Amino acid sequence: MPDVGILASTDPVAIDAASLDLVNQQQGLPGTRLVNNLQPGQDKFKRVWANTWIDTDHVWEEIGHRN
């Protein structure tokens, strides 16, 4: 994945969501663990890890950090 920059926030849920959105908006790099969903807008995380941003959002809500 190309460098997408640095994000900062006092809201941990917002920073998680923004980070995942930025990565998913990028073109995937061939020759990496990511063999599918290389196009911008496709979910890169779902193809590499079992847990996705949807799971993370649910966890944040469960522990009381949801706005």
N, C-alpha and C positions, 0 to 999 in steps of 0.2 A: 504494500500500500504506500503510495506517495505520502510525504509529510503533509499533514493537514493543519499544522500549527499548534498553538497552545490556547487552551480555554481556561477561564477562571470564573468562579461563581461562589456565592455563599450558599447556594441551594444545591445539595448533592444530587437530587433527582434531575434537576435541570441540566447539570453538567453531564450526567450519564446520557440523558436523551440527546443532547446536542452533540456529544462525542460520537455516539452511534450513528446519528443522522449524517454527520460530516463524513464519516468513513463510508457509509453506504452510498453517498453521492459521488464517490470517486470511482475511477476506472480501476478494476483489479489488475494486479500484475501477473502475467503468465509465468509459469515456472515456480510458483509458490504452492503452499498447501491449498490455496483456493483454486480449485479446478473448474468450478461452475460459478455462476452469478458474477461474472467479471464486469458486466456492464454497469454504468452509473445508474443508481436507483435500485439495484437489486441487493437483497439482504446478504451481505458478505459473512456475517456471523453465523447464520443458520447453516452454512455449508462447512464451517470449520469446527464449531463447538456445539455441544448438545443444548446448552442453555442460550437463549436468545435475549434480545432487549426486552421482549414481551415478558419473559420470566423475571428479568431484573426489575421491571416496573412493578410487577406483582409483589416481589419481595420488599421493595421500598414502601409500598402501601401497607403491607402487613406489619412492618416495624414502625409505622407511624410517621414516615417522612414524606408523605404525599400532600401536595398543596390542595 
